[in-house]
Every structure is written in C-alpha cells, then in structure tokens.
C-alpha cells in the first residue's frame, strides 16, 4: 500500500488512480477461486490500466496494450491478436454464452493476468524514470 501512495505523489492523480485500480483488480483475480470471475477481474484491470474510454472498441484496446508492452512489430501484432482471443472469452462470459472456462478459457485467464501484471510493472517503471 505504501508504494501505491508514493506513486500517487509522482504521477498525475488520474493515472495513479488507474494504476491503483488495476493493481486491485489483479489482486482480486489472483485471489479468486472461480476462474470465470478471475478472468473478468483481469479484463477489468486491463481496461483500467489502459484508461479505456467508455466506448473504446476491442481492437483499439488490443492496439493500446500492444503499443504499451510490445517492443517490436511482431511483438505488437502478437499481443493485439492475443487480446482479441482474450476478449472473445470475456465476451462469452459477459453475454451468457459460457458460465465456466474450458481449457482455452483457462489459458486466456493466465494470459490476461500476465498482461495485467506486465502493464502494471511497465507503468510503475515509467513513473519512476
């Protein structure tokens, strides 16, 4: 908690709020027993760290994540494509097509938590440069 408060001092208040919110969602995703719920928490955390406007499209969120974390064009293409797969699993849960995660969904859950963890780390790294 002390680190988050320090980040608020050195980063713009709105950005620090997004970072804190994303970290809280990652914590909830890691602690959640129900994998479907954990995937939703990861998705919400990614949207928070990417500062998603209300009507942001899936493709634009994937692009934002790709440019935030990807170092090369192939890296960015892979991240954007993977985000699309992650978001399709999220949408199936939200819109009631699925209630539990299958093997593919569990892989996407791990991917989502990993990306959220990396995005939080990158944001913290940039905050302290």
Secondary structure, 3 states (H helix, E strand, C coil): CHHHHHHHHHCCHHHHHHHHHHHHHHHHHHHCCCHHHHHHHHHHHHHHHCCCCCCCCHHHHHHHHHHHHCCCHHHHHHHHHHHHHHHHHHHHHHCCCCCCCCHHHHHHHHHHHHHHHHHHHHHHHHHCC
